[in-house]
Structures are given as C-alpha cells and as structure tokens.
Amino acid sequence: MGFRRAWDPDGWQTFALQLVQRRHKPQNVQIVPDTVSGDAGIEFFSTDGCLYQCYAPEEVTDVGKAASAMKSKGRRDLNNLVKFKDTIQRILQTVQAERWILLCPFLDDKEVVAYVREKGVEIRSHGLSFLALNFEALVQSQEDFIGELEHLRLESLGLPLRIEVPSDEVVAARLKSEISNRLTQKLSRAYPDAAQPIVETRVSSHIRAHLIRENALDALRVDHAILWERSVRCLDAEERRLIALGPDRVHQANNYPRALEESNRAYEPTCPISHNRRSSRLQRGRLATG
C-alpha cells in the first residue's frame, strides 16, 4: 500500500484525527483546540490514555532533514508536557496518559524513534500527576494505521482528493500524438468557421482536459475506490449515450457544444467529483477521446 508523504499541516492534522477516531471511536477522542495559547503539546487524546501530537515535515525527500525536524518537534512538545502541566491536568482530569504519540505521515529513520523514546523516559522521571507509571513516548506513521486507512479508502472518506495538473511540457508531448490529429479533425468539423489558431487552442485545451481526467480517475482508484467505481460508471454511461447519438450529430457545429453541456448536466448529479470547472474538464476529456 502506498502512502502520501507530502501534507500541509492542517490537512495532515485533519486526516490524522480521522485515523485516530477510527482506532479509538469518535466518542472516545477529545480535540484540544490551539486557537488560544496553543495546544500545550497535545492535539487530541483518547480516554484510554493516548496523547497525540501531529506533525507533517516540510521536507519529504531528504531523510536526514525530515528526521531532524521530527526530533525537534518531539523535543518541543514533550517538554510542553512539563511546561503546561497544570493546564494539561485540567484538560485530562482523571485520564492517566500511558502513551504520547508523535503521529507523522511517514517514518524513515529509527534514530527518530530512539530520540523520542529517550525523551519520553526523561519526561516520565518528572513524576507528572497525569502520567501513568508505564508512560511511553512513541513515533507512529500511516503504516501503523493500515486497517483504519483501508476503511477510509473503501468508504471514500478522509483522504483529500489531489488531482495532478499536467504540465505544459506533458501537454505539448501529447499534442504530437495521434490523439491530437483526431481532435483537430473533430473540432474542425464542429467549428468549420474557426481560424486555425483557435482550433489549435481548443485542441490543447481538450488534451489537457483528457490528462486531468486520467489523473483524476487514477487518484480516485488509489484512495477512493467506491467513488472511482461510480465515476467510471458515469463516464461509461455518457460514452454510450454519445455513441447512440452518433458521431455526425455530436460533431456538427450546433451539436458539439450542446453535447458537452448535456454531458455536464448528466454527469453532475451522480458523480462525486463533478462540479464547476472540474466536471467540464472531465467531460471534455471523454468527448475528446470518444
């Protein structure tokens, strides 16, 4: 199973909360707001004694830099357990913390584990009233939540949908392919009075839409299986409708724009990622290659 490594801080915290709620059940997880005076080293905790702090390193390719940032985060927030002990005691009340967990998207370096574990032993020696005698500090990642992650994926929940936008270089490369020739022919028939530069611009737009469509479906297939299945069904149904309509009617000057608009209207109520500009791009991608 592949895991997304790059996250913005807020996105990771939101997603991590869903993983934790899946593990402990939502009714057993308390969020600690950080709007006023920070979160005191805890972003949420479970009533069975797990304190969670989330962290998404900015560096995701350089293992050494990511590890250094994780250590620094662990040190700061574990120290906050001592610094804000009175505040934390009021928050936890009768909950005895057995684990403090630094939850990151990935974990590559065992030195991060060793460092946080050592720091946890140091914090335990302070004898804080809300720490259990068996208190431990851990570092975990998405690999420790495979079951929870799989549930979110199967239910198409949690994971934000990220669709890669094709670069100009990728689009230019596709413009040299057979699909570009077919599109030029179709659009020339659909818009017989259009100047050549306008046709070329429309060909490029449709090529880009086709690539976005493929990237969108690939993203759904990996992280949102149910939505992927629904989207494919929607697109296939629309393709059958266009086939039944017939190529001559679709590509006549009066019918091609109308076919695109009808595709958008048919697509939007049923497909989960079909609204505004994204719907139009996906449908242009289908019309372009149909």
PyMOL commands that set and color helices and strands:
alter all, ss='L'
color gray80, all
select helices_A, chain A and resi 9-24+26-28+63-83+85-92+110-124+142-154+168-174+178-190+196-223+225-245+247-251+256-267+276-289
alter helices_A, ss='H'
color red, helices_A
select strands_A, chain A and resi 29-31+44-46+50-54+97-103+131-140
alter strands_A, ss='S'
color yellow, strands_A
deselect
rebuild
show_as cartoon
